[in-house]
């Protein structure tokens, strides 16, 4: 009886809302999101978005390949292939502008 009670308590605590943003789903649209470009390696840049996480832009224009550049971006997430590790969520940009 005690074991069943503990399992029930852990299930309830584990399912409660922790006040976090909803998870990003495959092929989710992001519209006019503020982010900052970050250079990760010689040929890899990511966009850090405070509310949503880290994105790997698949089509980042060369003019925006500047570490620390604040941007306003719109686009769609891309499904992550199985068994491939990414430092963020793949993202196809539909529009991007520099912000101040």
Biopython code that builds the backbone (N, CA, C, O; Angstrom):
import numpy as np
from Bio.PDB.StructureBuilder import StructureBuilder

atoms = [
    (1, "UNK", "N", (0.817, -1.196, 0.000)),
    (1, "UNK", "CA", (0.000, 0.000, 0.000)),
    (1, "UNK", "C", (0.864, 1.264, 0.000)),
    (1, "UNK", "O", (0.580, 2.220, -0.722)),
    (2, "UNK", "N", (1.925, 1.258, 0.821)),
    (2, "UNK", "CA", (2.793, 2.435, 0.905)),
    (2, "UNK", "C", (3.513, 2.676, -0.424)),
    (2, "UNK", "O", (3.673, 3.824, -0.840)),
    (3, "UNK", "N", (3.944, 1.613, -1.087)),
    (3, "UNK", "CA", (4.643, 1.724, -2.368)),
    (3, "UNK", "C", (3.722, 2.353, -3.420)),
    (3, "UNK", "O", (4.154, 3.215, -4.185)),
    (4, "UNK", "N", (2.467, 1.928, -3.460)),
    (4, "UNK", "CA", (1.484, 2.486, -4.396)),
    (4, "UNK", "C", (1.261, 3.967, -4.120)),
    (4, "UNK", "O", (1.150, 4.765, -5.051)),
    (5, "UNK", "N", (1.196, 4.336, -2.844)),
    (5, "UNK", "CA", (1.006, 5.734, -2.456)),
    (5, "UNK", "C", (2.175, 6.601, -2.938)),
    (5, "UNK", "O", (1.963, 7.686, -3.481)),
    (6, "UNK", "N", (3.406, 6.120, -2.738)),
    (6, "UNK", "CA", (4.588, 6.871, -3.173)),
    (6, "UNK", "C", (4.627, 7.023, -4.688)),
    (6, "UNK", "O", (4.973, 8.094, -5.187)),
    (7, "UNK", "N", (4.285, 5.989, -5.419)),
    (7, "UNK", "CA", (4.258, 6.075, -6.881)),
    (7, "UNK", "C", (3.229, 7.110, -7.322)),
    (7, "UNK", "O", (3.483, 7.883, -8.246)),
    (8, "UNK", "N", (2.080, 7.129, -6.672)),
    (8, "UNK", "CA", (1.041, 8.103, -6.996)),
    (8, "UNK", "C", (1.516, 9.524, -6.717)),
    (8, "UNK", "O", (1.268, 10.423, -7.521)),
    (9, "UNK", "N", (2.190, 9.742, -5.600)),
    (9, "UNK", "CA", (2.710, 11.077, -5.260)),
    (9, "UNK", "C", (3.728, 11.519, -6.303)),
    (9, "UNK", "O", (3.663, 12.655, -6.773)),
    (10, "UNK", "N", (4.662, 10.657, -6.676)),
    (10, "UNK", "CA", (5.668, 11.013, -7.680)),
    (10, "UNK", "C", (5.023, 11.307, -9.027)),
    (10, "UNK", "O", (5.470, 12.208, -9.736)),
    (11, "UNK", "N", (3.996, 10.575, -9.387)),
    (11, "UNK", "CA", (3.298, 10.810, -10.651)),
    (11, "UNK", "C", (2.620, 12.165, -10.650)),
    (11, "UNK", "O", (2.669, 12.880, -11.650)),
    (12, "UNK", "N", (1.989, 12.530, -9.550)),
    (12, "UNK", "CA", (1.300, 13.823, -9.466)),
    (12, "UNK", "C", (2.304, 14.964, -9.493)),
    (12, "UNK", "O", (2.107, 15.938, -10.220)),
    (13, "UNK", "N", (3.372, 14.864, -8.717)),
    (13, "UNK", "CA", (4.385, 15.917, -8.675)),
    (13, "UNK", "C", (5.069, 16.050, -10.029)),
    (13, "UNK", "O", (5.339, 17.165, -10.476)),
    (14, "UNK", "N", (5.349, 14.942, -10.681)),
    (14, "UNK", "CA", (6.022, 14.974, -11.974)),
    (14, "UNK", "C", (5.164, 15.557, -13.081)),
    (14, "UNK", "O", (5.709, 16.037, -14.075)),
    (15, "UNK", "N", (3.855, 15.535, -12.952)),
    (15, "UNK", "CA", (2.958, 16.012, -14.001)),
    (15, "UNK", "C", (2.486, 17.445, -13.809)),
    (15, "UNK", "O", (1.777, 17.976, -14.664)),
    (16, "UNK", "N", (2.858, 18.077, -12.716)),
    (16, "UNK", "CA", (2.372, 19.438, -12.487)),
    (16, "UNK", "C", (3.062, 20.433, -13.403)),
    (16, "UNK", "O", (4.161, 20.175, -13.894)),
    (17, "UNK", "N", (2.428, 21.555, -13.629)),
    (17, "UNK", "CA", (2.970, 22.607, -14.484)),
    (17, "UNK", "C", (4.074, 23.330, -13.734)),
    (17, "UNK", "O", (3.850, 23.846, -12.639)),
    (18, "UNK", "N", (5.254, 23.371, -14.313)),
    (18, "UNK", "CA", (6.388, 24.007, -13.666)),
    (18, "UNK", "C", (6.555, 25.456, -14.117)),
    (18, "UNK", "O", (7.577, 26.076, -13.822)),
    (19, "UNK", "N", (5.565, 26.008, -14.829)),
    (19, "UNK", "CA", (5.645, 27.392, -15.275)),
    (19, "UNK", "C", (6.597, 27.583, -16.438)),
    (19, "UNK", "O", (7.028, 28.707, -16.696)),
    (20, "UNK", "N", (6.932, 26.535, -17.137)),
    (20, "UNK", "CA", (7.854, 26.620, -18.259)),
    (20, "UNK", "C", (7.089, 26.883, -19.545)),
    (20, "UNK", "O", (5.883, 26.651, -19.633)),
    (21, "UNK", "N", (7.815, 27.371, -20.535)),
    (21, "UNK", "CA", (7.235, 27.572, -21.856)),
    (21, "UNK", "C", (6.854, 26.214, -22.431)),
    (21, "UNK", "O", (7.478, 25.209, -22.092)),
    (22, "UNK", "N", (5.836, 26.163, -23.298)),
    (22, "UNK", "CA", (5.507, 24.889, -23.931)),
    (22, "UNK", "C", (6.664, 24.421, -24.806)),
    (22, "UNK", "O", (7.393, 25.243, -25.361)),
    (23, "UNK", "N", (6.838, 23.107, -24.933)),
    (23, "UNK", "CA", (7.959, 22.611, -25.734)),
    (23, "UNK", "C", (7.803, 22.989, -27.198)),
    (23, "UNK", "O", (6.690, 23.110, -27.710)),
    (24, "UNK", "N", (8.931, 23.171, -27.858)),
    (24, "UNK", "CA", (8.927, 23.464, -29.289)),
    (24, "UNK", "C", (8.616, 22.172, -30.028)),
    (24, "UNK", "O", (9.245, 21.142, -29.786)),
    (25, "UNK", "N", (7.660, 22.231, -30.912)),
    (25, "UNK", "CA", (7.288, 21.058, -31.682)),
    (25, "UNK", "C", (7.907, 21.142, -33.069)),
    (25, "UNK", "O", (8.251, 22.233, -33.524)),
    (26, "UNK", "N", (8.056, 20.004, -33.751)),
    (26, "UNK", "CA", (8.593, 20.044, -35.107)),
    (26, "UNK", "C", (7.723, 20.926, -36.002)),
    (26, "UNK", "O", (6.496, 20.918, -35.906)),
    (27, "UNK", "N", (8.372, 21.667, -36.852)),
    (27, "UNK", "CA", (7.715, 22.550, -37.805)),
    (27, "UNK", "C", (6.789, 23.550, -37.113)),
    (27, "UNK", "O", (5.603, 23.656, -37.428)),
    (28, "UNK", "N", (7.367, 24.271, -36.168)),
    (28, "UNK", "CA", (6.638, 25.308, -35.447)),
    (28, "UNK", "C", (7.073, 26.664, -35.979)),
    (28, "UNK", "O", (8.262, 26.899, -36.195)),
    (29, "UNK", "N", (6.117, 27.553, -36.190)),
    (29, "UNK", "CA", (6.424, 28.899, -36.670)),
    (29, "UNK", "C", (6.797, 29.806, -35.507)),
    (29, "UNK", "O", (6.163, 29.773, -34.452)),
    (30, "UNK", "N", (7.817, 30.606, -35.707)),
    (30, "UNK", "CA", (8.177, 31.664, -34.774)),
    (30, "UNK", "C", (8.077, 32.976, -35.548)),
    (30, "UNK", "O", (8.610, 33.088, -36.651)),
    (31, "UNK", "N", (7.403, 33.960, -34.980)),
    (31, "UNK", "CA", (7.163, 35.214, -35.683)),
    (31, "UNK", "C", (7.706, 36.381, -34.878)),
    (31, "UNK", "O", (7.356, 36.563, -33.712)),
    (32, "UNK", "N", (8.574, 37.177, -35.519)),
    (32, "UNK", "CA", (9.157, 38.382, -34.913)),
    (32, "UNK", "C", (9.720, 38.119, -33.517)),
    (32, "UNK", "O", (9.359, 38.793, -32.552)),
    (33, "UNK", "N", (10.597, 37.143, -33.427)),
    (33, "UNK", "CA", (11.217, 36.759, -32.165)),
    (33, "UNK", "C", (12.559, 37.469, -32.040)),
    (33, "UNK", "O", (13.348, 37.493, -32.985)),
    (34, "UNK", "N", (12.813, 38.050, -30.862)),
    (34, "UNK", "CA", (14.089, 38.712, -30.628)),
    (34, "UNK", "C", (15.132, 37.693, -30.207)),
    (34, "UNK", "O", (14.888, 36.852, -29.342)),
    (35, "UNK", "N", (16.291, 37.782, -30.829)),
    (35, "UNK", "CA", (17.367, 36.860, -30.509)),
    (35, "UNK", "C", (18.718, 37.509, -30.693)),
    (35, "UNK", "O", (18.818, 38.652, -31.139)),
    (36, "UNK", "N", (19.752, 36.776, -30.347)),
    (36, "UNK", "CA", (21.128, 37.248, -30.498)),
    (36, "UNK", "C", (21.924, 36.181, -31.227)),
    (36, "UNK", "O", (21.897, 35.007, -30.859)),
    (37, "UNK", "N", (22.637, 36.605, -32.271)),
    (37, "UNK", "CA", (23.498, 35.690, -33.029)),
    (37, "UNK", "C", (24.723, 35.367, -32.177)),
    (37, "UNK", "O", (25.320, 36.255, -31.567)),
    (38, "UNK", "N", (25.089, 34.085, -32.143)),
    (38, "UNK", "CA", (26.281, 33.665, -31.416)),
    (38, "UNK", "C", (27.111, 32.764, -32.311)),
    (38, "UNK", "O", (26.599, 31.811, -32.899)),
    (39, "UNK", "N", (28.392, 33.072, -32.409)),
    (39, "UNK", "CA", (29.315, 32.241, -33.185)),
    (39, "UNK", "C", (29.777, 31.095, -32.290)),
    (39, "UNK", "O", (30.346, 31.318, -31.221)),
    (40, "UNK", "N", (29.524, 29.870, -32.739)),
    (40, "UNK", "CA", (29.873, 28.690, -31.956)),
    (40, "UNK", "C", (31.215, 28.121, -32.406)),
    (40, "UNK", "O", (32.026, 27.698, -31.582)),
    (41, "UNK", "N", (31.443, 28.114, -33.711)),
    (41, "UNK", "CA", (32.716, 27.657, -34.265)),
    (41, "UNK", "C", (32.973, 28.436, -35.552)),
    (41, "UNK", "O", (32.232, 29.361, -35.884)),
    (42, "UNK", "N", (34.018, 28.060, -36.269)),
    (42, "UNK", "CA", (34.407, 28.805, -37.470)),
    (42, "UNK", "C", (33.280, 28.927, -38.491)),
    (42, "UNK", "O", (33.175, 29.948, -39.170)),
    (43, "UNK", "N", (32.448, 27.916, -38.609)),
    (43, "UNK", "CA", (31.389, 27.951, -39.622)),
    (43, "UNK", "C", (29.997, 27.679, -39.052)),
    (43, "UNK", "O", (29.074, 27.374, -39.807)),
    (44, "UNK", "N", (29.833, 27.786, -37.731)),
    (44, "UNK", "CA", (28.530, 27.521, -37.123)),
    (44, "UNK", "C", (28.079, 28.705, -36.271)),
    (44, "UNK", "O", (28.774, 29.138, -35.352)),
    (45, "UNK", "N", (26.911, 29.204, -36.601)),
    (45, "UNK", "CA", (26.280, 30.277, -35.847)),
    (45, "UNK", "C", (24.934, 29.780, -35.339)),
    (45, "UNK", "O", (24.267, 28.984, -35.999)),
    (46, "UNK", "N", (24.538, 30.254, -34.161)),
    (46, "UNK", "CA", (23.224, 29.934, -33.610)),
    (46, "UNK", "C", (22.525, 31.244, -33.269)),
    (46, "UNK", "O", (23.156, 32.296, -33.162)),
    (47, "UNK", "N", (21.212, 31.157, -33.100)),
    (47, "UNK", "CA", (20.433, 32.300, -32.629)),
    (47, "UNK", "C", (19.894, 31.922, -31.260)),
    (47, "UNK", "O", (19.118, 30.975, -31.128)),
    (48, "UNK", "N", (20.309, 32.667, -30.242)),
    (48, "UNK", "CA", (19.814, 32.432, -28.890)),
    (48, "UNK", "C", (18.584, 33.301, -28.672)),
    (48, "UNK", "O", (18.637, 34.524, -28.805)),
    (49, "UNK", "N", (17.487, 32.657, -28.338)),
    (49, "UNK", "CA", (16.225, 33.330, -28.078)),
    (49, "UNK", "C", (15.879, 33.076, -26.620)),
    (49, "UNK", "O", (15.681, 31.927, -26.224)),
    (50, "UNK", "N", (15.804, 34.125, -25.820)),
    (50, "UNK", "CA", (15.629, 33.994, -24.379)),
    (50, "UNK", "C", (14.434, 33.128, -24.007)),
    (50, "UNK", "O", (14.549, 32.271, -23.130)),
    (51, "UNK", "N", (13.310, 33.327, -24.643)),
    (51, "UNK", "CA", (12.093, 32.613, -24.276)),
    (51, "UNK", "C", (12.061, 31.183, -24.784)),
    (51, "UNK", "O", (11.509, 30.306, -24.119)),
    (52, "UNK", "N", (12.640, 30.932, -25.948)),
    (52, "UNK", "CA", (12.456, 29.645, -26.609)),
    (52, "UNK", "C", (13.684, 28.749, -26.656)),
    (52, "UNK", "O", (13.531, 27.537, -26.807)),
    (53, "UNK", "N", (14.885, 29.281, -26.534)),
    (53, "UNK", "CA", (16.068, 28.433, -26.568)),
    (53, "UNK", "C", (17.039, 28.807, -27.675)),
    (53, "UNK", "O", (17.129, 29.968, -28.075)),
    (54, "UNK", "N", (17.761, 27.813, -28.161)),
    (54, "UNK", "CA", (18.813, 28.013, -29.151)),
    (54, "UNK", "C", (18.408, 27.388, -30.482)),
    (54, "UNK", "O", (17.929, 26.255, -30.531)),
    (55, "UNK", "N", (18.609, 28.145, -31.560)),
    (55, "UNK", "CA", (18.247, 27.694, -32.897)),
    (55, "UNK", "C", (19.467, 27.719, -33.804)),
    (55, "UNK", "O", (20.338, 28.580, -33.677)),
    (56, "UNK", "N", (19.513, 26.759, -34.722)),
    (56, "UNK", "CA", (20.564, 26.710, -35.727)),
    (56, "UNK", "C", (19.958, 27.203, -37.033)),
    (56, "UNK", "O", (19.175, 26.484, -37.654)),
    (57, "UNK", "N", (20.302, 28.408, -37.462)),
    (57, "UNK", "CA", (19.736, 28.905, -38.720)),
    (57, "UNK", "C", (20.346, 28.169, -39.907)),
    (57, "UNK", "O", (21.566, 28.141, -40.071)),
    (58, "UNK", "N", (19.499, 27.581, -40.721)),
    (58, "UNK", "CA", (19.973, 26.816, -41.875)),
    (58, "UNK", "C", (20.315, 27.710, -43.062)),
    (58, "UNK", "O", (21.048, 27.301, -43.962)),
    (59, "UNK", "N", (19.784, 28.924, -43.061)),
    (59, "UNK", "CA", (19.994, 29.823, -44.191)),
    (59, "UNK", "C", (20.311, 31.235, -43.706)),
    (59, "UNK", "O", (19.706, 32.204, -44.164)),
    (60, "UNK", "N", (21.260, 31.347, -42.779)),
    (60, "UNK", "CA", (21.655, 32.651, -42.236)),
    (60, "UNK", "C", (22.451, 33.431, -43.281)),
    (60, "UNK", "O", (23.490, 32.959, -43.744)),
    (61, "UNK", "N", (21.970, 34.627, -43.660)),
    (61, "UNK", "CA", (22.727, 35.438, -44.628)),
    (61, "UNK", "C", (24.090, 35.828, -44.049)),
    (61, "UNK", "O", (24.227, 36.014, -42.839)),
    (62, "UNK", "N", (25.079, 35.948, -44.909)),
    (62, "UNK", "CA", (26.442, 36.263, -44.451)),
    (62, "UNK", "C", (26.514, 37.613, -43.739)),
    (62, "UNK", "O", (27.362, 37.794, -42.865)),
    (63, "UNK", "N", (25.651, 38.557, -44.087)),
    (63, "UNK", "CA", (25.640, 39.866, -43.425)),
    (63, "UNK", "C", (25.283, 39.751, -41.939)),
    (63, "UNK", "O", (25.584, 40.652, -41.157)),
    (64, "UNK", "N", (24.649, 38.654, -41.556)),
    (64, "UNK", "CA", (24.213, 38.459, -40.181)),
    (64, "UNK", "C", (25.136, 37.533, -39.404)),
    (64, "UNK", "O", (24.850, 37.209, -38.252)),
    (65, "UNK", "N", (26.223, 37.106, -40.001)),
    (65, "UNK", "CA", (27.184, 36.237, -39.316)),
    (65, "UNK", "C", (28.136, 37.080, -38.486)),
    (65, "UNK", "O", (29.330, 37.174, -38.768)),
    (66, "UNK", "N", (27.561, 37.697, -37.438)),
    (66, "UNK", "CA", (28.307, 38.584, -36.549)),
    (66, "UNK", "C", (28.002, 38.176, -35.109)),
    (66, "UNK", "O", (26.849, 38.217, -34.680)),
    (67, "UNK", "N", (29.026, 37.786, -34.371)),
    (67, "UNK", "CA", (28.841, 37.355, -32.993)),
    (67, "UNK", "C", (28.294, 38.503, -32.144)),
    (67, "UNK", "O", (28.849, 39.601, -32.139)),
    (68, "UNK", "N", (27.199, 38.236, -31.428)),
    (68, "UNK", "CA", (26.602, 39.224, -30.544)),
    (68, "UNK", "C", (25.596, 40.153, -31.205)),
    (68, "UNK", "O", (25.103, 41.083, -30.566)),
    (69, "UNK", "N", (25.285, 39.915, -32.476)),
    (69, "UNK", "CA", (24.360, 40.785, -33.209)),
    (69, "UNK", "C", (22.916, 40.527, -32.765)),
    (69, "UNK", "O", (22.436, 39.398, -32.867)),
    (70, "UNK", "N", (22.207, 41.572, -32.268)),
    (70, "UNK", "CA", (20.800, 41.394, -31.916)),
    (70, "UNK", "C", (19.930, 41.417, -33.178)),
    (70, "UNK", "O", (20.104, 42.277, -34.042)),
    (71, "UNK", "N", (19.003, 40.477, -33.277)),
    (71, "UNK", "CA", (18.174, 40.353, -34.476)),
    (71, "UNK", "C", (16.705, 40.155, -34.108)),
    (71, "UNK", "O", (16.365, 39.798, -32.980)),
    (72, "UNK", "N", (15.853, 40.397, -35.095)),
    (72, "UNK", "CA", (14.435, 40.085, -35.035)),
    (72, "UNK", "C", (14.204, 39.093, -36.162)),
    (72, "UNK", "O", (14.464, 39.411, -37.322)),
    (73, "UNK", "N", (13.722, 37.900, -35.845)),
    (73, "UNK", "CA", (13.688, 36.820, -36.824)),
    (73, "UNK", "C", (12.311, 36.163, -36.884)),
    (73, "UNK", "O", (11.607, 36.051, -35.881)),
    (74, "UNK", "N", (11.955, 35.737, -38.086)),
    (74, "UNK", "CA", (10.735, 34.981, -38.333)),
    (74, "UNK", "C", (11.121, 33.758, -39.146)),
    (74, "UNK", "O", (11.966, 33.841, -40.037)),
    (75, "UNK", "N", (10.504, 32.625, -38.845)),
    (75, "UNK", "CA", (10.807, 31.418, -39.604)),
    (75, "UNK", "C", (10.086, 30.217, -39.033)),
    (75, "UNK", "O", (9.125, 30.338, -38.273)),
    (76, "UNK", "N", (10.577, 29.055, -39.420)),
    (76, "UNK", "CA", (9.924, 27.799, -39.040)),
    (76, "UNK", "C", (10.981, 26.800, -38.598)),
    (76, "UNK", "O", (12.030, 26.665, -39.228)),
    (77, "UNK", "N", (10.689, 26.099, -37.500)),
    (77, "UNK", "CA", (11.602, 25.057, -37.060)),
    (77, "UNK", "C", (11.527, 23.879, -38.024)),
    (77, "UNK", "O", (10.542, 23.702, -38.740)),
    (78, "UNK", "N", (12.581, 23.086, -38.027)),
    (78, "UNK", "CA", (12.682, 21.939, -38.924)),
    (78, "UNK", "C", (12.797, 20.682, -38.073)),
    (78, "UNK", "O", (13.404, 20.709, -37.002)),
    (79, "UNK", "N", (12.232, 19.610, -38.533)),
    (79, "UNK", "CA", (12.300, 18.347, -37.802)),
    (79, "UNK", "C", (13.752, 17.911, -37.672)),
    (79, "UNK", "O", (14.503, 17.912, -38.648)),
    (80, "UNK", "N", (14.134, 17.540, -36.463)),
    (80, "UNK", "CA", (15.496, 17.089, -36.206)),
    (80, "UNK", "C", (15.604, 15.616, -36.598)),
    (80, "UNK", "O", (14.834, 14.788, -36.110)),
    (81, "UNK", "N", (16.563, 15.281, -37.484)),
    (81, "UNK", "CA", (16.737, 13.874, -37.862)),
    (81, "UNK", "C", (17.107, 13.021, -36.647)),
    (81, "UNK", "O", (17.781, 13.493, -35.732)),
    (82, "UNK", "N", (16.665, 11.775, -36.644)),
    (82, "UNK", "CA", (16.972, 10.868, -35.546)),
    (82, "UNK", "C", (18.463, 10.607, -35.453)),
    (82, "UNK", "O", (19.165, 10.595, -36.465)),
    (83, "UNK", "N", (18.941, 10.399, -34.247)),
    (83, "UNK", "CA", (20.324, 10.020, -33.956)),
    (83, "UNK", "C", (21.359, 11.051, -34.397)),
    (83, "UNK", "O", (22.519, 10.704, -34.618)),
    (84, "UNK", "N", (20.957, 12.301, -34.525)),
    (84, "UNK", "CA", (21.911, 13.357, -34.866)),
    (84, "UNK", "C", (21.860, 14.384, -33.750)),
    (84, "UNK", "O", (20.787, 14.877, -33.402)),
    (85, "UNK", "N", (23.019, 14.710, -33.187)),
    (85, "UNK", "CA", (23.076, 15.691, -32.107)),
    (85, "UNK", "C", (23.271, 17.089, -32.656)),
    (85, "UNK", "O", (24.178, 17.326, -33.454)),
    (86, "UNK", "N", (22.440, 18.000, -32.241)),
    (86, "UNK", "CA", (22.538, 19.401, -32.641)),
    (86, "UNK", "C", (22.664, 20.259, -31.391)),
    (86, "UNK", "O", (22.101, 19.912, -30.353)),
    (87, "UNK", "N", (23.395, 21.378, -31.467)),
    (87, "UNK", "CA", (23.470, 22.277, -30.308)),
    (87, "UNK", "C", (22.245, 23.188, -30.215)),
    (87, "UNK", "O", (22.253, 24.158, -29.457)),
    (88, "UNK", "N", (21.219, 22.892, -30.961)),
    (88, "UNK", "CA", (19.999, 23.691, -30.957)),
    (88, "UNK", "C", (18.981, 23.084, -31.905)),
    (88, "UNK", "O", (19.164, 21.978, -32.413)),
    (89, "UNK", "N", (17.909, 23.822, -32.132)),
    (89, "UNK", "CA", (16.840, 23.359, -33.010)),
    (89, "UNK", "C", (17.066, 23.928, -34.411)),
    (89, "UNK", "O", (17.192, 25.144, -34.558)),
    (90, "UNK", "N", (17.121, 23.082, -35.443)),
    (90, "UNK", "CA", (17.274, 23.598, -36.804)),
    (90, "UNK", "C", (16.118, 24.534, -37.151)),
    (90, "UNK", "O", (14.967, 24.279, -36.794)),
    (91, "UNK", "N", (16.442, 25.615, -37.848)),
    (91, "UNK", "CA", (15.478, 26.682, -38.082)),
    (91, "UNK", "C", (15.695, 27.281, -39.467)),
    (91, "UNK", "O", (16.816, 27.657, -39.809)),
    (92, "UNK", "N", (14.628, 27.373, -40.269)),
    (92, "UNK", "CA", (14.707, 27.988, -41.591)),
    (92, "UNK", "C", (14.146, 29.404, -41.491)),
    (92, "UNK", "O", (12.973, 29.595, -41.169)),
    (93, "UNK", "N", (14.988, 30.386, -41.769)),
    (93, "UNK", "CA", (14.622, 31.791, -41.651)),
    (93, "UNK", "C", (13.795, 32.235, -42.852)),
    (93, "UNK", "O", (14.161, 31.965, -43.996)),
    (94, "UNK", "N", (12.675, 32.917, -42.593)),
    (94, "UNK", "CA", (11.906, 33.522, -43.681)),
    (94, "UNK", "C", (12.168, 35.030, -43.742)),
    (94, "UNK", "O", (12.094, 35.629, -44.815)),
    (95, "UNK", "N", (12.472, 35.642, -42.600)),
    (95, "UNK", "CA", (12.905, 37.046, -42.589)),
    (95, "UNK", "C", (13.751, 37.295, -41.347)),
    (95, "UNK", "O", (13.529, 36.709, -40.288)),
    (96, "UNK", "N", (14.730, 38.184, -41.513)),
    (96, "UNK", "CA", (15.607, 38.543, -40.398)),
    (96, "UNK", "C", (16.035, 39.987, -40.574)),
    (96, "UNK", "O", (16.377, 40.414, -41.677)),
    (97, "UNK", "N", (16.014, 40.736, -39.481)),
    (97, "UNK", "CA", (16.462, 42.133, -39.505)),
    (97, "UNK", "C", (17.318, 42.385, -38.276)),
    (97, "UNK", "O", (17.174, 41.720, -37.250)),
    (98, "UNK", "N", (18.212, 43.358, -38.401)),
    (98, "UNK", "CA", (19.013, 43.782, -37.244)),
    (98, "UNK", "C", (18.149, 44.643, -36.360)),
    (98, "UNK", "O", (17.334, 45.425, -36.849)),
    (99, "UNK", "N", (18.319, 44.506, -35.056)),
    (99, "UNK", "CA", (17.580, 45.376, -34.136)),
    (99, "UNK", "C", (18.581, 46.125, -33.266)),
    (99, "UNK", "O", (19.740, 45.732, -33.134)),
    (100, "UNK", "N", (18.114, 47.181, -32.695)),
    (100, "UNK", "CA", (18.988, 48.033, -31.873)),
    (100, "UNK", "C", (18.870, 47.699, -30.422)),
    (100, "UNK", "O", (19.535, 48.317, -29.590)),
]
sb = StructureBuilder()
sb.init_structure("model")
sb.init_model(0)
sb.init_chain("A")
sb.init_seg("    ")
for serial, (resi, resn, name, xyz) in enumerate(atoms, 1):
    if name == "N":
        sb.init_residue(resn, " ", resi, " ")
    sb.init_atom(name, np.array(xyz, "f"), 0.0, 1.0, " ", f" {name:<3s}", serial, name[0])
structure = sb.get_structure()
